Amino acid sequence: MDTRKQVILIVVASLGYFVDIYDLILFNFVKGPSLLAIGVPAEQIREQEIILFNWQMAGMLIGGILWGILGDKKGRLKVLFGSILLYSSANILNAHVQDITQYAAIRFVAGLGLAGELGAGITLVSEMMHRTKRGIGTMIIVTFGALGAVFGYLVADKFDWKVSYYVGGFMGLALLLLRVGTMESNMFAGVRRDTSVRRGEFLHLFRSGERFRRFLYCIGVGLPVWYVVGVLISLSESYFKKYMGFSPDISVGEATLFCYIGLSLGDLLSGLLSQVLKSRRTVIFLYLLLCMLLTVYYVFMGPSIGRTGFNVLCLVLGAATGYWALFVMVAAEQFGTNLRATVTTSAPNFVRGSVIPITLAFKTIAGDGTHTLQATLITGAVIFVIALYSTFRLRESFDKDLDYTE
């Protein structure tokens, strides 16, 4: 494929994921002020935040399936730009909500849009770049995209919540100008011409035990990322500071900022290591082991470090979960062209959605907060065992030929 077109594709996918993560994380920074602005009483803020988050996650889970199916039926490029258009429009509409019902509806639509961009971008890269170089493309997309969270924090810190939503919306719409110069995957074009091949059938994943297990393993590999983000980072103030004696100066906003800086650095390093070692599984194993050690350190040493030390720990924890790029690429490499977009788009969103049962299990075990230590260790142990087993069961796919169908 023309190198120039590959560069344009990587630029579009990288910027698209940047805006995707910007919106996903921005909501965490502006939900409080925005709810107060539309008249929600202060004592109901926490309850309404959870409702909005659940609506957004519902949109992402449904969107992950729908966009994936569309990607295999209609084309990866249509999904890439269609999802960008949808979540960008939702961002702009978010700035105009008048009540909680409108807000929930728009967050659901935003979730639908946010679900499609990454999977479509990674699927295109996996099919259009050389088999030994496609990991570099994915590394660039996810490394740059993770910085969207940092930008979201900075914008929300300096500007009104409405302006923050406008920034995300117009950044996304500007990307649509890059539609010219991009082209569809030749692998997909070849499969589309073969009318005997069934494309984008989500239920096809469940018709074979081996295929279904492969899909579950793809999801299992990514679970620790959202265990760290959803529990260790997001609950650092409400549980670890309150019940385990962490520094009273720590802030979940700063923790998120440093975690995503680390995530970006980790994705860069994991991508480079994968190229050097010519292996996805080896690098993922190394990252999982590091993440496990840091989780134990977080639990037992967290109370003895101050705000600066905690932020550094969040940075390193973020870096240890920086195998997200490899996780998504592995999902793309495990399935044939007729199901690749379906899996690559749905798997990351199922992992994102796993934050709900993970945090629910954590809070159930923690009870009134007195069992926070036990909750962290038990949920963490289960998550890491699943991830290690899933990685072990998946086949190495570094230079696998992807031009085949299921």
Secondary structure, DSSP 4 states (H G I P E B T S, - for coil): --HHHHHHHHHHHHHHHHHHHHHHHHHHHHHHHHHHHTT--GGGHHHHHHHHHHHHHHHHHHHHHHHHHHHHHT-HHHHHHHHHHHHHHHHHHHTT--SHHHHHHHHHHHHHHHTTHHHHHHHHHHHHS-TTTHHHHHHHHHHHHHHHHHHHHHHHHHS-HHHHHHHHHHHHHHHGGGGTT----HHHHHHHH-TTS--S-GGGGGSSHHHHHHHHHHHHHHHHHHHIIIIIITTIIIIIIHHS---TT--HHHHHHHHHHHHHHHHHHHHHHHHHHT-SHHHHHHHHHHHHHHHHHHHHHGGGS-HHHHHHHHHHHHHHTTTHHHHHHHHHHTS-TTTHHHHHHHHHHHHHHTHHHHHHHHHHHHTTTTTHHHHHHHHHHHHHHHHHHHHHHSPP-TT-------
